[in-house]
Amino acid sequence: MTAIERRGVTRRAPAPDETLARVRLRTGRELSVVDIGDTGALLEGTARLLPGTHVEVHIVTREGRTLVRSRVTRAAVFALAADSLRYRAALAFDTRVNTAPSRVAATHTTPPAVAPGSTYPGQDNSGRTTVEGAC
């Protein structure tokens, strides 16, 4: 039997270096994003979210961090371990969020290279420090 796709918006799995790979609840708990679209997300983490409740999540795009009110549509235990539980929860955003890859900032950017031992113009940079007026 073929499953019928009921979503009105395409979902995608964010790349690990995207800011959308993680979201933070307003209460401070961080969750991994399994997939996300403009109208909702499937999240995974140790925070227990109850279906039917409302939560607020911080989502970071190129436009900045946005606090989005959301409704938990479903939730379930995803993984069991001797010392922890992991949950998966689906959220429906109250407002649309542009989650297109072109609108998302990378979290791991390579800093510009800095030449070691750069000198100030016209000064000796031999590693010695001199203080004027010192005895």
ZICORKA-V286741 format. One record per backbone hydrogen bond with DSSP energy under -1.0 kcal/mol. NH is the residue of the N-H (numbers start at 1). CO is the residue of the C=O. Records with the same first field share a line. If there is no record, write none. Layout:
NH->CO / CO
//
This chain:
12->36
18->15
19->105
21->18
22->19
23->31
24->58
25->29
26->56
28->25
31->23
32->44
33->21
34->42
35->42
36->12
37->40
41->91
42->35
43->89
44->32
45->87
52->72
53->50
55->70
57->68
58->24
59->66
61->64
62->103
64->61
66->59
68->57
70->55
71->92
72->53
73->90
74->90
76->88
78->86
79->86
81->84
86->79
87->45
88->76
89->43
90->74
91->41
92->71
93->39
94->69
97->38
103->100
104->101
107->17
123->120
134->131
//
